[in-house]
Amino acid sequence: MAFVCPVCARPLCLEGRVYRCVGGHAFDLAAAGYVNLFLTQTSSAKRHGDDKRMIRARKEFLDTGAYACLSGPLVEKSLALLPEKGTFLDAGCGEGHYTAILADKLAESGKEATLLGVDLSKEAVIYAAKRKRKIAFAVASVYHLPLADESVDLVWNIFSPLAEEEYLRVLKKGGHLLRAYPLEEHLMGLKEQVYEQVYENKPEEKELAGLRLMETTEIRSALQLEGNEQIMALFSMTPYYYKTSASDQQKLAGLQRLNTPIAFGLSLYRKEG
């Protein structure tokens, strides 16, 4: 187990179904197979992370393979970057779709590695843990990672909050950060069905303090969705659903066919020694 105690930062060891540190702090292993390492007193929010509707929609949509144009290059780059017996962290893992693909490809390659995933949403981590891959999942904030300094070889930041100071802290010297984010035209076809005025996504700032940008790849494709269920799953997994009025949400209620561009940036960084 590579997680450390969120209270005192000492290593956690599994004793039966309880993770303990030498400082006397204990965290139960949930029946679904994850551990909750989020200190709720650090946040006044009533809900932490994405809710059940968004998580379920994301799982249903991504598991169709609709974003395979992203998962393929993402996993291929990661297999090349991750050293034998290295440590990997998906920071903001959501329901574990991409992490599970990486675990399967690692198993096929015969390479051994420690795979970790954290997300602030308990609902997301439950879904992730139930995939039953050899991945250790924890409920935790990416801004307070339950990991030791310089303990990780590769960090993923896939459509999740960018906690660059924490990533820099936990990465080993020579370790890598791999980011995925939407490009300007991503899901424009979906937005055109909902909004009167449609704006492109803001360009991402690619330079990160303390990390060297090695390369950026732009991935572009198109989705042709058939049936309202799949269209609503896509809409419900995006932040747009929760920022859209009920009347605008209704514009998609009877839509049976949707064509939209999808566009992703994939940036690779290295922590210099």
C-alpha positions as CSV (number, residue, x, y, z in Angstrom):
1,M,0.0,0.0,0.0
2,A,1.5,3.3,-1.1
3,F,-0.9,5.7,0.7
4,V,0.1,7.6,3.8
5,C,-1.9,8.8,6.7
6,P,-3.7,12.1,5.9
7,V,-3.2,13.3,9.5
8,C,0.5,12.6,10.2
9,A,1.8,11.5,6.7
10,R,3.2,8.2,8.1
11,P,2.8,5.1,6.0
12,L,-0.4,3.2,6.2
13,C,-0.4,-0.6,6.7
14,L,-3.4,-2.9,6.3
15,E,-4.3,-4.9,9.4
16,G,-7.4,-7.0,8.6
17,R,-9.8,-4.5,7.1
18,V,-8.3,-1.4,8.8
19,Y,-5.4,0.8,7.6
20,R,-3.3,2.0,10.5
21,C,-0.2,4.2,10.9
22,V,2.2,4.1,13.8
23,G,0.7,7.4,14.9
24,G,-2.4,5.5,16.0
25,H,-4.7,6.8,13.2
26,A,-7.0,4.2,11.6
27,F,-9.1,4.1,8.4
28,D,-11.5,1.3,7.5
29,L,-11.4,-0.5,4.2
30,A,-14.9,-0.2,2.7
31,A,-16.8,-3.3,1.5
32,A,-16.4,-2.0,-2.1
33,G,-12.6,-2.1,-1.7
34,Y,-11.5,1.5,-1.2
35,V,-10.4,3.6,1.8
36,N,-11.6,7.1,2.7
37,L,-8.7,9.4,3.4
38,F,-10.5,12.7,3.1
39,L,-10.4,14.8,6.2
40,T,-13.9,16.4,6.0
41,Q,-13.1,19.0,8.6
42,T,-10.9,20.7,5.9
43,S,-13.9,21.6,3.9
44,S,-17.3,23.2,4.7
45,A,-19.0,21.9,1.5
46,K,-22.0,19.6,2.0
47,R,-21.2,17.7,-1.2
48,H,-17.7,16.7,-2.2
49,G,-16.9,16.0,-5.8
50,D,-19.2,14.9,-8.6
51,D,-22.6,13.5,-7.7
52,K,-24.1,10.1,-8.4
53,R,-26.0,11.2,-11.5
54,M,-22.8,12.6,-13.2
55,I,-20.7,9.6,-12.2
56,R,-23.3,7.1,-13.5
57,A,-23.7,9.0,-16.8
58,R,-19.9,9.2,-17.2
59,K,-19.5,5.5,-16.7
60,E,-22.3,4.6,-19.1
61,F,-21.0,6.9,-21.8
62,L,-17.2,6.2,-21.5
63,D,-17.7,2.4,-21.3
64,T,-19.1,2.5,-24.8
65,G,-15.6,3.4,-26.0
66,A,-16.8,6.8,-27.3
67,Y,-13.5,8.5,-26.2
68,A,-11.2,5.7,-27.4
69,C,-9.4,8.3,-29.5
70,L,-8.1,9.7,-26.2
71,S,-7.7,6.6,-24.1
72,G,-5.6,4.9,-26.7
73,P,-2.8,7.5,-26.9
74,L,-3.1,8.2,-23.1
75,V,-2.5,4.6,-22.2
76,E,0.2,4.0,-24.9
77,K,2.2,7.0,-23.6
78,S,1.8,5.9,-20.0
79,L,3.0,2.3,-20.7
80,A,6.2,3.7,-22.2
81,L,6.7,6.2,-19.3
82,L,6.0,3.9,-16.3
83,P,9.1,2.0,-15.2
84,E,9.1,-1.6,-14.1
85,K,7.7,-1.7,-10.5
86,G,7.0,2.0,-10.7
87,T,4.2,3.8,-9.0
88,F,1.3,5.5,-10.9
89,L,-1.4,7.9,-9.6
90,D,-4.6,8.9,-11.3
91,A,-5.3,12.2,-9.5
92,G,-9.0,12.8,-9.9
93,C,-9.7,9.3,-11.2
94,G,-13.5,9.7,-11.4
95,E,-15.2,6.3,-11.9
96,G,-12.0,4.7,-13.0
97,H,-12.6,4.2,-16.7
98,Y,-9.1,5.2,-18.0
99,T,-7.3,3.7,-15.0
100,A,-8.9,0.4,-15.6
101,I,-7.8,0.4,-19.2
102,L,-4.2,1.1,-18.1
103,A,-4.4,-1.8,-15.6
104,D,-5.6,-4.2,-18.3
105,K,-2.8,-3.1,-20.7
106,L,-0.2,-3.4,-18.0
107,A,-1.3,-6.9,-17.3
108,E,-1.1,-7.8,-21.0
109,S,2.4,-6.4,-21.2
110,G,3.7,-8.3,-18.1
111,K,5.0,-5.1,-16.5
112,E,4.5,-4.7,-12.8
113,A,3.5,-1.4,-11.2
114,T,1.6,0.0,-8.2
115,L,-1.6,1.7,-9.4
116,L,-3.3,4.3,-7.3
117,G,-6.4,6.4,-7.9
118,V,-7.9,9.2,-5.8
119,D,-11.0,11.3,-6.2
120,L,-12.9,13.7,-3.9
121,S,-16.2,12.1,-4.9
122,K,-17.1,9.0,-2.8
123,E,-19.6,8.0,-5.4
124,A,-17.0,8.0,-8.1
125,V,-14.5,6.0,-6.0
126,I,-17.2,3.3,-5.3
127,Y,-17.7,2.9,-9.0
128,A,-14.0,2.8,-9.6
129,A,-13.3,0.2,-6.9
130,K,-16.0,-2.1,-8.2
131,R,-14.2,-2.5,-11.5
132,K,-12.1,-5.1,-9.5
133,R,-8.7,-4.3,-11.1
134,K,-5.5,-4.4,-9.1
135,I,-5.8,-0.7,-8.3
136,A,-5.8,0.9,-4.8
137,F,-8.5,3.7,-4.6
138,A,-9.0,6.3,-2.0
139,V,-11.4,9.1,-1.4
140,A,-9.1,12.1,-1.1
141,S,-8.5,15.7,-2.4
142,V,-6.0,16.2,-5.2
143,Y,-5.0,19.3,-3.2
144,H,-4.0,17.1,-0.2
145,L,-2.8,13.9,-1.7
146,P,-2.2,11.0,0.9
147,L,1.2,10.2,-0.6
148,A,4.7,10.7,0.5
149,D,7.0,13.3,-1.1
150,E,8.7,12.0,-4.3
151,S,6.9,8.7,-4.2
152,V,5.3,8.6,-7.7
153,D,6.7,8.0,-11.2
154,L,3.7,9.1,-13.2
155,V,0.7,11.2,-12.4
156,W,-2.4,11.6,-14.5
157,N,-4.5,14.8,-14.5
158,I,-7.5,13.9,-16.8
159,F,-10.2,16.6,-16.9
160,S,-9.7,17.1,-13.1
161,P,-8.6,20.1,-11.0
162,L,-5.0,21.0,-11.6
163,A,-3.2,20.8,-8.3
164,E,0.3,21.4,-9.7
165,E,2.0,22.0,-6.3
166,E,0.9,18.7,-5.0
167,Y,1.8,16.9,-8.2
168,L,5.3,18.4,-8.0
169,R,5.6,17.3,-4.4
170,V,4.7,13.7,-4.9
171,L,6.5,13.2,-8.2
172,K,10.0,11.6,-8.1
173,K,12.8,13.5,-9.8
174,G,12.5,12.5,-13.4
175,G,8.9,11.6,-13.0
176,H,6.2,12.7,-15.4
177,L,2.8,14.4,-15.3
178,L,0.4,13.6,-18.2
179,R,-2.6,16.0,-18.6
180,A,-5.7,15.7,-20.7
181,Y,-8.0,18.7,-21.2
182,P,-10.6,19.9,-23.7
183,L,-9.6,22.0,-26.7
184,E,-11.5,25.0,-27.8
185,E,-14.0,23.3,-30.1
186,H,-14.7,20.2,-27.9
187,L,-18.4,19.4,-27.8
188,M,-19.4,22.4,-29.9
189,G,-22.2,20.4,-31.6
190,L,-23.7,19.6,-28.2
191,K,-23.5,23.2,-27.0
192,E,-25.2,24.4,-30.3
193,Q,-28.2,22.2,-29.4
194,V,-28.6,23.8,-26.0
195,Y,-27.5,27.5,-26.0
196,E,-28.5,30.5,-28.0
197,Q,-24.9,31.8,-28.0
198,V,-22.2,29.3,-28.2
199,Y,-18.6,30.0,-27.1
200,E,-15.5,28.0,-27.6
201,N,-13.6,26.6,-24.5
202,K,-10.9,28.9,-23.2
203,P,-7.4,27.7,-24.2
204,E,-5.5,25.9,-21.5
205,E,-2.3,27.5,-20.0
206,K,0.3,24.8,-20.7
207,E,3.3,26.1,-18.7
208,L,3.5,24.8,-15.2
209,A,5.9,26.0,-12.5
210,G,8.6,23.4,-11.6
211,L,7.7,21.1,-14.5
212,R,9.2,21.0,-17.9
213,L,6.7,20.7,-20.8
214,M,8.1,17.9,-23.0
215,E,5.4,17.6,-25.7
216,T,1.8,18.5,-26.5
217,T,-0.5,16.4,-28.7
218,E,-3.8,17.5,-30.1
219,I,-6.4,14.8,-30.8
220,R,-9.5,15.6,-32.9
221,S,-12.4,13.3,-33.9
222,A,-16.2,13.4,-34.1
223,L,-19.1,11.7,-32.4
224,Q,-22.2,10.6,-34.1
225,L,-24.6,9.6,-31.3
226,E,-27.9,7.8,-32.0
227,G,-30.7,7.7,-29.5
228,N,-31.6,10.1,-26.7
229,E,-30.2,7.9,-23.9
230,Q,-26.6,8.2,-25.1
231,I,-27.0,11.9,-25.9
232,M,-28.3,12.6,-22.4
233,A,-25.5,10.5,-20.8
234,L,-23.0,12.7,-22.6
235,F,-24.7,15.9,-21.5
236,S,-25.2,14.7,-17.9
237,M,-21.5,13.8,-17.5
238,T,-20.4,17.4,-18.4
239,P,-20.4,20.5,-16.2
240,Y,-22.8,22.0,-18.7
241,Y,-25.7,20.0,-17.3
242,Y,-25.4,21.6,-13.9
243,K,-24.8,25.2,-15.3
244,T,-27.8,25.0,-17.6
245,S,-31.4,26.1,-16.9
246,A,-34.2,23.6,-16.9
247,S,-35.7,25.1,-20.0
248,D,-32.4,24.7,-21.9
249,Q,-31.9,21.2,-20.6
250,Q,-35.3,20.3,-22.1
251,K,-34.0,21.2,-25.6
252,L,-32.2,17.8,-25.6
253,A,-35.1,15.8,-24.2
254,G,-36.3,14.6,-27.5
255,L,-33.1,14.7,-29.6
256,Q,-32.4,11.4,-31.2
257,R,-29.3,12.2,-33.3
258,L,-26.3,14.3,-32.4
259,N,-23.1,15.1,-34.3
260,T,-20.3,16.9,-32.5
261,P,-16.6,17.4,-32.7
262,I,-14.5,16.1,-29.8
263,A,-11.0,17.6,-29.3
264,F,-8.5,16.9,-26.6
265,G,-5.1,18.2,-25.6
266,L,-2.6,15.8,-24.1
267,S,0.5,17.5,-22.5
268,L,3.5,15.7,-21.0
269,Y,5.7,17.2,-18.3
270,R,8.8,16.1,-16.6
271,K,10.1,16.9,-13.1
272,E,13.7,17.9,-13.5
273,G,16.2,16.5,-11.0
